Amino acid sequence: MDAKELYERLRKIQEPKGYFFNKDMEITMALMESLITCKERLGYMACPCRLANGDLESDRDIICPCVYREQDVAEYGACFCGLYVSREFNDGTIDKRIVPERRPPEKILL
């Protein structure tokens, strides 16, 4: 599967739930490629903006879409990566702010 195929497959699932891909296609397609790379390396699509440790159970919270996405999009209009966004984010009707890392420190690999 290539990035465009993954984009279309996920778009059909996520848009009805109110989650949209960032309209900046350069960012979005780069993140799609990263998801594909994670799937090839790890066997699952870990968040491309976080360091996965390769253990499915430990990484379960960062399998894309991660468990933090809902709160991030509700509060900031975008997830940590900026892949999933609200309609308002794409329309430019909300201020774009940096989304903080919500993952607990003990789960973040250093």
C-alpha positions as a LaTeX table, in Angstrom:
\begin{tabular}{lrrr}
\hline
Residue & $x$ (\AA) & $y$ (\AA) & $z$ (\AA) \\
\hline
Met1 & 0.00 & 0.00 & 0.00 \\
Asp2 & 1.28 & 3.48 & $-0.78$ \\
Ala3 & 0.66 & 6.77 & 1.02 \\
Lys4 & $-2.23$ & 7.81 & $-1.23$ \\
Glu5 & $-4.01$ & 4.50 & $-0.72$ \\
Leu6 & $-3.57$ & 4.72 & 3.05 \\
Tyr7 & $-4.82$ & 8.30 & 3.00 \\
Glu8 & $-8.00$ & 7.35 & 1.15 \\
Arg9 & $-8.62$ & 4.28 & 3.30 \\
Leu10 & $-8.23$ & 6.20 & 6.57 \\
Arg11 & $-10.08$ & 9.28 & 5.31 \\
Lys12 & $-13.22$ & 7.22 & 4.66 \\
Ile13 & $-13.12$ & 5.90 & 8.22 \\
Gln14 & $-12.15$ & 9.07 & 10.10 \\
Glu15 & $-14.08$ & 11.88 & 8.39 \\
Pro16 & $-17.49$ & 10.51 & 9.43 \\
Lys17 & $-16.16$ & 10.63 & 13.01 \\
Gly18 & $-15.29$ & 14.33 & 12.62 \\
Tyr19 & $-11.54$ & 13.91 & 12.15 \\
Phe20 & $-9.93$ & 15.34 & 9.04 \\
Phe21 & $-6.45$ & 15.16 & 7.62 \\
Asn22 & $-4.37$ & 18.29 & 7.65 \\
Lys23 & $-4.97$ & 20.11 & 4.37 \\
Asp24 & $-1.22$ & 20.68 & 4.06 \\
Met25 & $-0.66$ & 17.66 & 1.86 \\
Glu26 & 3.12 & 17.87 & 2.13 \\
Ile27 & 2.84 & 17.26 & 5.88 \\
Thr28 & 0.02 & 14.74 & 5.54 \\
Met29 & 1.71 & 12.60 & 2.90 \\
Ala30 & 5.01 & 12.60 & 4.80 \\
Leu31 & 3.14 & 11.35 & 7.87 \\
Met32 & 1.36 & 8.71 & 5.78 \\
Glu33 & 4.75 & 7.47 & 4.55 \\
Ser34 & 5.96 & 7.37 & 8.16 \\
Leu35 & 2.93 & 5.32 & 9.20 \\
Ile36 & 3.69 & 2.84 & 6.44 \\
Thr37 & 7.33 & 2.65 & 7.57 \\
Cys38 & 6.24 & 2.00 & 11.16 \\
Lys39 & 3.90 & $-0.75$ & 9.97 \\
Glu40 & 6.74 & $-2.38$ & 8.01 \\
Arg41 & 9.24 & $-2.13$ & 10.87 \\
Leu42 & 7.03 & $-2.75$ & 13.89 \\
Gly43 & 3.98 & $-4.53$ & 12.54 \\
Tyr44 & 1.70 & $-1.66$ & 13.61 \\
Met45 & 1.27 & 1.99 & 12.72 \\
Ala46 & 2.79 & 3.79 & 15.68 \\
Cys47 & 2.49 & 7.56 & 15.88 \\
Pro48 & 5.15 & 8.85 & 13.50 \\
Cys49 & 5.95 & 11.77 & 15.82 \\
Arg50 & 6.75 & 9.66 & 18.86 \\
Leu51 & 9.47 & 7.12 & 19.50 \\
Ala52 & 7.93 & 3.65 & 19.64 \\
Asn53 & 9.81 & 0.96 & 21.51 \\
Gly54 & 8.60 & $-1.90$ & 19.33 \\
Asp55 & 6.55 & $-3.60$ & 22.04 \\
Leu56 & 2.89 & $-3.59$ & 21.01 \\
Glu57 & 1.56 & $-3.52$ & 24.57 \\
Ser58 & 3.82 & $-0.64$ & 25.63 \\
Asp59 & 3.03 & 1.28 & 22.45 \\
Arg60 & $-0.71$ & 0.61 & 22.37 \\
Asp61 & $-1.47$ & 4.22 & 23.40 \\
Ile62 & 0.44 & 5.61 & 20.41 \\
Ile63 & $-0.97$ & 3.41 & 17.67 \\
Cys64 & $-2.37$ & 5.87 & 15.17 \\
Pro65 & $-4.87$ & 7.29 & 15.74 \\
Cys66 & $-3.47$ & 7.48 & 19.25 \\
Val67 & $-5.55$ & 7.61 & 22.41 \\
Tyr68 & $-4.55$ & 11.27 & 22.83 \\
Arg69 & $-6.02$ & 12.39 & 19.51 \\
Glu70 & $-9.57$ & 13.01 & 20.71 \\
Gln71 & $-8.54$ & 15.33 & 23.53 \\
Asp72 & $-5.87$ & 17.05 & 21.41 \\
Val73 & $-8.25$ & 17.79 & 18.54 \\
Ala74 & $-10.98$ & 18.94 & 20.94 \\
Glu75 & $-8.63$ & 21.29 & 22.78 \\
Tyr76 & $-6.14$ & 22.37 & 20.10 \\
Gly77 & $-7.83$ & 21.54 & 16.81 \\
Ala78 & $-5.05$ & 19.09 & 15.91 \\
Cys79 & $-3.38$ & 15.98 & 17.21 \\
Phe80 & 0.24 & 16.01 & 18.41 \\
Cys81 & 1.56 & 15.32 & 14.87 \\
Gly82 & $-0.84$ & 17.62 & 13.13 \\
Leu83 & $-2.08$ & 14.74 & 10.99 \\
Tyr84 & $-5.64$ & 14.67 & 12.32 \\
Val85 & $-7.31$ & 18.03 & 12.66 \\
Ser86 & $-10.71$ & 19.59 & 13.12 \\
Arg87 & $-12.62$ & 21.22 & 10.29 \\
Glu88 & $-11.98$ & 24.58 & 11.98 \\
Phe89 & $-8.22$ & 23.97 & 11.94 \\
Asn90 & $-8.29$ & 23.36 & 8.19 \\
Asp91 & $-10.62$ & 26.33 & 7.64 \\
Gly92 & $-8.32$ & 28.62 & 9.62 \\
Thr93 & $-11.12$ & 29.70 & 11.95 \\
Ile94 & $-9.19$ & 28.74 & 15.09 \\
Asp95 & $-5.73$ & 29.75 & 16.22 \\
Lys96 & $-3.07$ & 27.15 & 15.54 \\
Arg97 & $-1.18$ & 26.32 & 18.71 \\
Ile98 & 1.51 & 23.84 & 19.67 \\
Val99 & 0.00 & 20.63 & 20.98 \\
Pro100 & 1.78 & 19.44 & 24.13 \\
Glu101 & 2.90 & 15.85 & 24.63 \\
Arg102 & 0.23 & 14.07 & 26.69 \\
Arg103 & 2.00 & 10.74 & 26.85 \\
Pro104 & 3.10 & 10.02 & 30.43 \\
Pro105 & 6.83 & 10.61 & 31.02 \\
Glu106 & 7.42 & 6.99 & 32.01 \\
Lys107 & 6.27 & 5.88 & 28.53 \\
Ile108 & 8.51 & 8.30 & 26.66 \\
Leu109 & 11.78 & 6.72 & 25.57 \\
Leu110 & 14.83 & 8.85 & 26.03 \\
\hline
\end{tabular}
